[in-house]
Amino acid sequence: MFRATRYAFAAAMVAALFPLQGLAQLRLDRLETLSEEITAVVYARMVEELAATGADSAALAEAMPDPSWDDAFRDAGQCMLEAYDAEASAEAVDRMLSDMEDVLPRIAGASLEEMEELGSFLPAGLTESDSLRINQQCGMMDLQRERMMQSGFMEAMMAATQGG
C-alpha cells in the first residue's frame, strides 16, 4: 500500500509539472517567433534605408542573415526569459510578449525610425540597460553579432555606410 501511494504521489507530481513545462515552452516559442519576425523586418529595413543612400542593395540583401533561431538562440532566449522573470515577473514578461504580438503588424510597414517610436519592449520594471545586460549575459548579442559577421552582412553594412 505504501509503495502504491508513493508511486501515485510521484506520478501526480510529474503530471503537475507538465503544464508548467508546456507553459515555459509556449513562452519560448512566442519569443522565438516574435524575434524571428521582427529581426527579418529590421534587416529588410536596414537594406532599404541603406539602398536609399545609394548603397548596393543587392550585396546587402545577399548577405542578409537568416533570422531563424537554432538551439543556441533558443538557449539564449530561455536564459533571457528566466532572467526577466527573476528581475521583473512572469506576468510582466507575458505582458511584454503580448504587447510585442499586438504591435507586430505595425512593424511590418514601419521605417527604422518609426520602429524606434513604437518604443522598446521590456517587462515592466526593467530598464534598457537591464535588458542589454541580460541579453549580453545570456549570449544573445554575441549570437546575433556572430550571425551578421558570418553571413557577411556586417561587412556589407560597413562598406555601404562608408561609401563602398
N, C-alpha and C positions, 0 to 999 in steps of 0.2 A: 504494500500500500504506500509506504513512504517513497519508494523508488518511483512509482507511477505518479505520485503527487509532484515529486521533484522534476520529472520529465515534462509533466503538464505545465508546471510553472516556467520551465526553461523554454518550452515551445511558445507559451504566451508572451514571454519577454522578447523572443526573436520576432514573433508576429507583430508586436508593438513597435519594433524598430523599423520594419519595412515601410510604413507610411512616412517616417522621418527621412529614411534614405531616399525614398521616392521624391519627397519634397525638396531635399537638397539637390537631387539630380535635376528636377524641374527648374530650380533657380539657376543652376549652372547652364542648363540648356537655353534658358531665356537670355542669360548674359552672353552666351556664345552667339546666338542668333543675332542679338542686337549689335554686338561688337562687329560681327562679320558684315552686316548690312551697313552700319554706319561707316566702317572703315572703307568699304568699297565706294561709298558715295564721296567720302573725303578724298580718296586717291583720285577719283574721276574729276572732282572739282579742282584739285591741285593741277592736274594735267590741263584742264580747260583754261584755268586762270593763267598758267604759265604760257600756254599756247597763245593767249590773247596778247601777251607781251612780245610775241614773235619767236618763242621757243619752239623747238622741233617736237611737235605733239606726237608724232609717230614714234620717236625714240622713247619719249616718256611713257606712252601707252604700252609700248612693247615691254618696257621694264617694270610696269606696274606689278607690285607683289600680289600674290593670291591672298585674300583676306581670311581664308578658311582656317579654322583652328585645327591643330593636331593635338596629340597628347600633352606636349609641353605647354601649349597655350591653355588647355583645359586645367592642367595642374596649377598654372599661374592664376587662372580665373577662380579656381576653387580657393586658393590661398587668399585672393582678394576678398571674396565673399566672406570667408571666415574672419578676416581682419576687420572688414566693415561691420560685420555682426558684433564683434567684440568691442569695437570702438564707438559704434553708434547703437544699432539694434537691428534685429532681424526685420522688424516692422519697417524701420527706416530704409533698409535695403530693398524690401519688397516694394515700397512706395517709389523708390528711385527707379526700379525696373519698370514699374507701371508707367511712370512719367516718361521714361525713355520710349516705351512702346507707343504711348499717346502722341509723342512728337515726331516719331519716325516718318510718318507720311509727309510732314512739312520739311524734313531734312532733304528728302529726295530732290526737290527742286530749288534748294537754297544754295546761295553762294557761301564761300567760307566765312565771309563777314557776317552774313545772315545767320549762319550756324552758331557763330560766337554769341550773337544777340539772343539766341534761344536759351542761353545760359549753360552753366555746367551742371551736369547731373551727378550729384553727390548725395549720399544718405544724409538726412538731417543730422546736424551735429558735427559733421566733418568739414574741414576746410580744404581748399585746393592743395595746400602744402601737405595736409594729412593724406590726401588721395595720391599725390605724387610720391610721397614716402612709401605708402603701401604698395603702389604699382612697382616701384623700384625694388622694394624688399621681396616682393613676390616674383620678380623677374619678368614681368610683362613688358616693361620698357625695353629691356635688353632683347627680348624675343622679337619685338616689333622692329627695333633698330637693325638687328641681325637679318631679318627677312628683307628689309629695304636694301641693305647692303648686298646681300646675296643675289637679289633679283637685278641689281644694277640701277634700281630706282633712285637711290641716294646719289649716286654718281651723275645720273641723268638730270636730277634736280639741280645739283650744284652747277653743272655745265649750263643748264638753262638760265639759272639766276645770274651767272657770271657772263652771259652773252656768248656762250659757245664752249 
